[in-house]
Amino acid sequence: MSKILMVTERYIPIWGGAENQLRQLIPHLLEQNHMVRVVTRRWHPGLLKYDRVDDIPVIRLGIPGQSQLAKLVFVCHLLVFLIWNSSKSDIFHSHGAVKMGVICRIASLLNGRKNIVKIATAGKIAPLTKSILGRVQLYFFKNSNAVICMTAEIEKELDYIGFPEERTVKIPNAVDCSRFFRQSSERERKRFREELNLPEDACIVLFSGRLVYRKGLDVLIRAWCGIGPGRKNIYLLLIGSGKGQPDSIEIEIKKQIKDMQISNIIFIGETDTPELYLANGDIFVFPSRQEGFPNALMEAMASGLPVAASRIGGNVELVTHGKTGMLFEQGSHDELYKCIEQFYENKDLMRGMGVNARRCMEESYSFQRIAAHYNDLYRRVSS
């Protein structure tokens, strides 16, 4: 058993893929008899400094706000907290960014603890080599007890800076296969479509994620313009919002759709029950420009949906082209259009790829399996 302090910039009730992933992982770590606490940033005054989320202690540090001062105060407060509360933790496990890992590594060196860094997205490590401050950060980062990378892209970056291979661990995200697999009956599918005022035989294409530029929504809309006019019973449902996101394009996309008088796109907004939509959809599209190991794509595959995803990051590791889904060149609306058309025209292809996608998630990405990898890592780092 280890006492794990999860260190992350954002946590529930601030929602995102990383936050949701950590929240779902923690119960499985508790089953392995680990003790878990979460320390995060206090983004606004409405968030309590000391809280419990799902009965897990959550400590929020710093001052409310998104200014540079608030960021600096959080960093300083976090370092002091880690040093003075060392007796309550065996391992500092940071999530998402190099700088969080650096702070945890400095604290672990000062108080004799261990640290693990989880890097979520490629492209953040190599640029640090270009500045003195960045190289100082990398000095501490490279001395971490272990770094978790989720994709081959991140592995290449770690190799580029000379991070020791023996301290690199590849652990992907996980998906709740029991939650995201519920076969809807024909009656349920018809009722679902009735509630959305859609034809009972409507083909539903889904996108789930933040409505931001990096998710490639502009590419999806361009592809959809080629599909809509000639198809009367195909609809695109956009699940999520761009609220609070610096690169949100929700307003622009809505205006574009209105100006173009596209009637077969429906904005669902944020939802606590994405599994309901996935259980009743037909095709899932994911045209992102940048990804780590995307939860939304995994949830769609676990739901037995055929997927069309851009050929980047974790998408490439999750989707086997022609077997569990289709991959297209990032930014190519023409290729995305062809993927959707091919699925639409071939129901057997859709069903076959959906079955394969579900099997892939069950066999390799269940939370039980991924939690076991974490348990092994904690034991190895602690020894």
Secondary structure, 3 states (H helix, E strand, C coil): CCEEEEECCCCCCCCCHHHHHHHHHHHHHHHCCCEEEEEEECCCCCCCCEEEECCEEEEEECCCCCCHHHHHHHHHHHHHHHHHCHHHCCEEEEEECHHHHHHHHHHHHHHCCEEEEEECCCCCCHHHHHCHHHHHHHHHHCCCCEEEECCHHHHHHHHHCCCCHHHEEECCCCECCCCCCCCCCHHHHHHHHHHCCCCCCCEEEEEECCCEHHHCHHHHHHHHHHHHHHCCCEEEEEECCCCCCCCECHHHHHHHHHHCCCCCEEEEECCCCHHHHHHHCCEEEECCCCCCCCHHHHHHHHCCCCEEEECCHHHHHHCCECCCEEEECCCCHHHHHHHHHHHHHCHHHHHHHHHHHHHHHHHHCEHHHHHHHHHHHHHHHHC
